[in-house]
Amino acid sequence: MYRKELYVFAEKKPIKAIVRNYQEEDFADLIAIQQECFPPPFPSDLWWKEEQLEQHVRLFPEGALCVEIEGEVVASMTGLLVDFDPNHPDHTWEEITDGGYIRNHQPNGDTLYVVDISVRPRFRKLGLGKLLMEAMYQLVVHKGLTRLLGGGRMPGYGQHADRWTAEQYLQAVLRGEIADPVITFLLRCGRTPVKVVANYLDDAESRNYATLMEWKNPFFVHPETERG
């Protein structure tokens, strides 16, 4: 199980934070975080349900992380293990996460897949999202996995969909012409784009598109390379 205590900064003020695995007693806070992070028009039926959270802590507790500040759970991140085929990357969020229930978690999978990451809006200047991402990278290294992977929403795309394809929008973000609230954040966390996927999630702001973004384990050695 994971537990890390450290300080984050609100401007110049250090604030103690704890990154740890979430438990059943955290469920109400985790659902409230989702409601704050994904207000309408984001579909409310995609907010966490207790049944889903129960599956997370039962099937893959290592991939169920939260951040606690002064006794309050203020951010969370969830993952599961899958076998990912780079030659056939297309999928939907529903398919690869079992609709958020992760009953398809593969204990021997080669890829840590991000189901969700959420930070309460009033805590978003503290770098908590990056803190959670780094904890997941540590899990990738600890378990000897190939990569971390996930579909990044593109909430800024809806404002440009009349003049750009989703791929063109991503390229504009990569050129630094515009910033996307999610994609730019993931780039800052060290993730790199794999491809744009259509119909990934029911998400009006992103026009249902997402960008698959990965972080490759720098310590992973493929068996064939090792033999060579």
Secondary structure, 3 states (H helix, E strand, C coil): CCEEEEEEEECCEEEEEEEEECCHHHHHHHHHHHHHHCCCCCCHHHCCCHHHHHHHHHHCHHHEEEEEECCEEEEEEEEEEECCCCCCCCCCHHHHHCCCCCCCCCCCCCEEEEEEEEECHHHCCCCHHHHHHHHHHHHHHHHCCCEEEEEEECCCHHHCCCCCCHHHHHHHHHCCCCCCCCHHHHHHCCCEEEEEECCCCCCCCCCCCEEEEEEECCCCCCHHHHHC
